[in-house]
Amino acid sequence: MTLVDTPATLTGGPSLAQERRLVTAIPGPRSQELMARKAAAVAAGVGHTLPISVVAAGGGVIVDADGNSLIDLGSGIAVTGVGNSAPRVVEAVTAQLNSFTHTCFTVSPYEGYVAVAEKLNELTPGEHVKRTALFNSGAEAVENAVKIARHFTKKQAVVAFDHAYHGRTNLTMGLTAKNIPYKSGFGPFASEVYRAPLSYPFRDGGLSGAEAAAKAISVIEKQVGAENLAAIIIEPIQGEGGFIVPAQGFLSALVEWAAANDVVFIADEVQTGFARTGAWFASEHEGIVPDVIVTAKGIAGGLPLSAVTGRAEIMDSAMAGGLGGTYAGSPIACAAALATIETYEADGLLERAREIGSVLIGRLNALRTADPRIGDVRGRGAMVAIELVDPATGAPDAALTNAVAKYAHANGVVVLTCGTYGNVIRFLPPLTISDELLIDGLSVVAEGLKNA
């Protein structure tokens, strides 16, 4: 870490000095001013993790208005996989801004939307004929995936899983498992939403993937019935629920059951998609081919865009005019998405995600060996987490988790917590981060554990 007396020059993008640098305590005076303005102007329900005022970001750092440079181990919740202000993205967005900003694709179409759809049809798992529809957010895409599945199957019920997170709209709150802060007091929720048990290797008694799937399928058949079920929706690796990686064979058994029972299998890859796990999509690690796949977050380098991609016969079942939205597939976001996908490909970021995963897993497992409060280390690629527990009982330790996160924040490292029990620290660095920054950030987390 570098300690300096005056704010650094704030140039933005990848030209920023790639270092952890503390000029002031966090938050500094300029950030405190913004937090006071936020409290006076922004709804209290819009929270924040760090009380800072960001003025620049790039590579693996975020710089605040006081000149502090923080190591970014969150990527805006898995959004900036190609880094902030990635050169290709900036160039493509600038060119699109100089052409036109909006026409609404459902009024007068443009090539960018079609090109993104073509690319997603090519990249997503499976060799079948596909179609894509574009939207703005992950939750909006999930809602549309469900309504498409219902329209196609002529059935209504939807099954989500324990620890799931699918969004904050009415339907997606119903699909989401965690009550606070996502659901409490916001009901009633959409009907015909049911929940099944997830494979959670650290906490389900060592069930194999096949055994956990059989348990879930039994619940579905007894409590819902395949004849009523339009879709199963699941994150191949749980995101907000705690970065839970199901046991091998769990997902494939669900896919097989869904296919045999005319149920649409929807993979929510909003957080796991676009190189995050070291493959284009986390489904690839399990060798599964979803009927429908939902993407967002890392798709457009920080601009709002999401997509539903699926089998042509499913996607084409909706009537003309049944899908869309005023800003859905914005020309600016589409330009960013094409440049973002090119960056993943040209800069070898799938391989980089695997390299980051090796560093994360290796370093965190070493910490786990020395500290029994780390109950589990899990994840794939640049999507890794530690679950913190009481070593005597294995009970979740949310207080320790919060203490470690606060220490990291105060010492210039952006980390995020998650998990149904609030006891998971997740690591989602930009794929553009250097090993040096990554290791420095992990060293701060280790110090936080030691000092907690």
DAPETA-V987103 format. One record per pair of residues at least 6 apart in sequence whose C-alpha atoms are under 6 Angstrom apart, sorted by the first residue. I is the first residue (numbers start at 1). J is the second residue. D is the distance in whole Angstrom. If there is no record, write none. Layout:
BEGIN
<<I | J | D> <I | J | D>>
END
This chain:
BEGIN
<<1 | 20 | 5> <1 | 21 | 5> <2 | 21 | 5> <3 | 21 | 6> <3 | 22 | 5> <4 | 23 | 5> <5 | 23 | 6> <7 | 67 | 4> <8 | 67 | 5> <12 | 56 | 5> <12 | 57 | 6> <13 | 57 | 6> <13 | 58 | 4> <13 | 84 | 6> <13 | 85 | 5> <14 | 58 | 5> <14 | 59 | 5> <20 | 69 | 5> <20 | 70 | 5> <20 | 71 | 6> <21 | 68 | 5> <21 | 69 | 5> <22 | 68 | 5> <23 | 68 | 5> <26 | 410 | 6> <27 | 51 | 6> <27 | 52 | 6> <28 | 66 | 6> <30 | 65 | 6> <30 | 66 | 6> <31 | 52 | 5> <31 | 53 | 5> <53 | 64 | 5> <53 | 65 | 6> <54 | 63 | 6> <54 | 64 | 4> <55 | 63 | 6> <55 | 64 | 5> <55 | 65 | 6> <56 | 63 | 5> <57 | 63 | 6> <57 | 84 | 6> <58 | 83 | 6> <58 | 84 | 4> <59 | 83 | 5> <59 | 432 | 5> <59 | 433 | 5> <60 | 71 | 6> <60 | 72 | 5> <60 | 433 | 4> <61 | 70 | 5> <61 | 71 | 5> <61 | 72 | 5> <62 | 69 | 6> <62 | 70 | 5> <63 | 69 | 4> <70 | 412 | 4> <70 | 413 | 5> <71 | 413 | 5> <72 | 414 | 5> <73 | 414 | 5> <73 | 415 | 5> <73 | 427 | 6> <73 | 428 | 5> <73 | 429 | 4> <74 | 415 | 6> <74 | 428 | 5> <74 | 429 | 5> <75 | 429 | 6> <75 | 430 | 5> <78 | 428 | 6> <79 | 297 | 4> <79 | 298 | 4> <79 | 302 | 6> <80 | 298 | 6> <80 | 301 | 5> <80 | 302 | 6> <80 | 430 | 6> <81 | 298 | 6> <81 | 430 | 5> <81 | 431 | 5> <82 | 431 | 6> <83 | 430 | 5> <83 | 432 | 6> <88 | 339 | 5> <89 | 336 | 5> <89 | 339 | 5> <92 | 335 | 6> <93 | 332 | 6> <93 | 335 | 6> <93 | 336 | 6> <96 | 332 | 6> <104 | 326 | 6> <112 | 334 | 5> <113 | 329 | 6> <113 | 334 | 6> <117 | 132 | 5> <121 | 130 | 6> <125 | 289 | 5> <126 | 289 | 6> <129 | 312 | 6> <130 | 310 | 5> <130 | 311 | 5> <130 | 312 | 4> <131 | 309 | 6> <131 | 310 | 6> <131 | 312 | 5> <132 | 308 | 6> <132 | 309 | 4> <133 | 307 | 6> <133 | 308 | 5> <134 | 306 | 6> <134 | 307 | 4> <134 | 328 | 6> <134 | 329 | 5> <135 | 305 | 6> <135 | 306 | 5> <135 | 307 | 6> <135 | 328 | 4> <135 | 329 | 6> <136 | 304 | 5> <136 | 305 | 4> <136 | 306 | 5> <136 | 328 | 5> <137 | 305 | 6> <137 | 306 | 5> <138 | 296 | 5> <138 | 306 | 6> <139 | 167 | 5> <141 | 307 | 6> <141 | 308 | 6> <149 | 230 | 6> <150 | 156 | 6> <150 | 230 | 5> <152 | 314 | 6> <152 | 317 | 6> <153 | 230 | 6> <155 | 228 | 6> <155 | 229 | 6> <155 | 230 | 5> <156 | 230 | 6> <157 | 192 | 5> <157 | 193 | 6> <157 | 228 | 6> <157 | 229 | 5> <157 | 230 | 5> <158 | 193 | 5> <158 | 229 | 6> <158 | 230 | 6> <158 | 231 | 5> <158 | 232 | 6> <159 | 193 | 6> <159 | 194 | 5> <159 | 195 | 5> <159 | 232 | 5> <160 | 175 | 6> <160 | 195 | 5> <160 | 233 | 5> <161 | 195 | 5> <161 | 196 | 5> <161 | 197 | 6> <161 | 198 | 6> <162 | 177 | 6> <162 | 197 | 5> <162 | 198 | 5> <163 | 177 | 5> <163 | 241 | 5> <164 | 176 | 5> <164 | 177 | 5> <164 | 241 | 6> <165 | 176 | 4> <165 | 240 | 6> <166 | 172 | 5> <166 | 176 | 5> <167 | 173 | 6> <170 | 189 | 6> <171 | 190 | 5> <174 | 189 | 5> <178 | 420 | 6> <196 | 216 | 5> <197 | 216 | 5> <199 | 212 | 5> <199 | 246 | 5> <200 | 246 | 6> <209 | 247 | 4> <209 | 248 | 5> <209 | 249 | 5> <209 | 250 | 4> <210 | 249 | 6> <210 | 250 | 6> <213 | 250 | 5> <230 | 263 | 5> <231 | 263 | 5> <231 | 264 | 4> <231 | 265 | 6> <232 | 265 | 5> <232 | 266 | 6> <233 | 266 | 5> <233 | 267 | 6> <234 | 267 | 5> <234 | 268 | 6> <235 | 267 | 6> <235 | 268 | 5> <237 | 243 | 6> <237 | 244 | 6> <237 | 245 | 5> <238 | 244 | 5> <240 | 418 | 5> <240 | 419 | 6> <241 | 419 | 4> <241 | 420 | 5> <242 | 418 | 5> <242 | 419 | 4> <242 | 424 | 6> <252 | 288 | 6> <264 | 291 | 6> <265 | 290 | 6> <265 | 291 | 5> <266 | 290 | 6> <266 | 292 | 5> <266 | 293 | 6> <267 | 290 | 6> <267 | 293 | 5> <268 | 294 | 5> <269 | 294 | 6> <269 | 295 | 5> <270 | 295 | 4> <270 | 296 | 5> <270 | 297 | 6> <272 | 282 | 6> <273 | 281 | 5> <274 | 280 | 5> <274 | 298 | 6> <275 | 350 | 5> <276 | 382 | 6> <277 | 380 | 5> <277 | 381 | 4> <277 | 382 | 6> <277 | 383 | 6> <278 | 350 | 5> <278 | 353 | 5> <278 | 354 | 5> <278 | 381 | 5> <279 | 350 | 6> <291 | 310 | 6> <291 | 311 | 6> <292 | 309 | 6> <292 | 310 | 4> <293 | 308 | 6> <293 | 309 | 5> <294 | 307 | 6> <294 | 308 | 5> <295 | 306 | 6> <295 | 307 | 5> <296 | 305 | 6> <296 | 306 | 4> <299 | 337 | 6> <300 | 336 | 5> <300 | 337 | 4> <300 | 340 | 6> <301 | 340 | 6> <303 | 333 | 6> <353 | 381 | 5> <353 | 382 | 5> <353 | 431 | 6> <354 | 381 | 5> <356 | 382 | 6> <357 | 381 | 4> <357 | 382 | 5> <368 | 374 | 5> <372 | 391 | 6> <373 | 388 | 5> <373 | 389 | 5> <373 | 390 | 6> <373 | 391 | 5> <374 | 387 | 6> <374 | 388 | 5> <375 | 387 | 6> <375 | 388 | 6> <375 | 389 | 6> <376 | 386 | 6> <376 | 387 | 5> <377 | 385 | 6> <377 | 386 | 5> <378 | 384 | 6> <378 | 385 | 6> <382 | 428 | 6> <383 | 427 | 6> <383 | 428 | 5> <384 | 426 | 6> <384 | 427 | 5> <385 | 425 | 6> <385 | 426 | 4> <385 | 427 | 6> <386 | 424 | 6> <386 | 425 | 5> <387 | 423 | 6> <387 | 424 | 4> <388 | 397 | 6> <388 | 423 | 5> <389 | 395 | 5> <389 | 396 | 4> <389 | 397 | 5> <390 | 397 | 6> <396 | 423 | 6> <397 | 423 | 5> <398 | 422 | 5> <398 | 423 | 4> <401 | 423 | 5> <404 | 448 | 5> <404 | 449 | 6> <407 | 448 | 5> <408 | 444 | 6> <408 | 445 | 6> <413 | 441 | 6> <416 | 425 | 6> <416 | 426 | 6> <417 | 424 | 5> <417 | 425 | 4> <417 | 426 | 6> <418 | 424 | 5>>
END
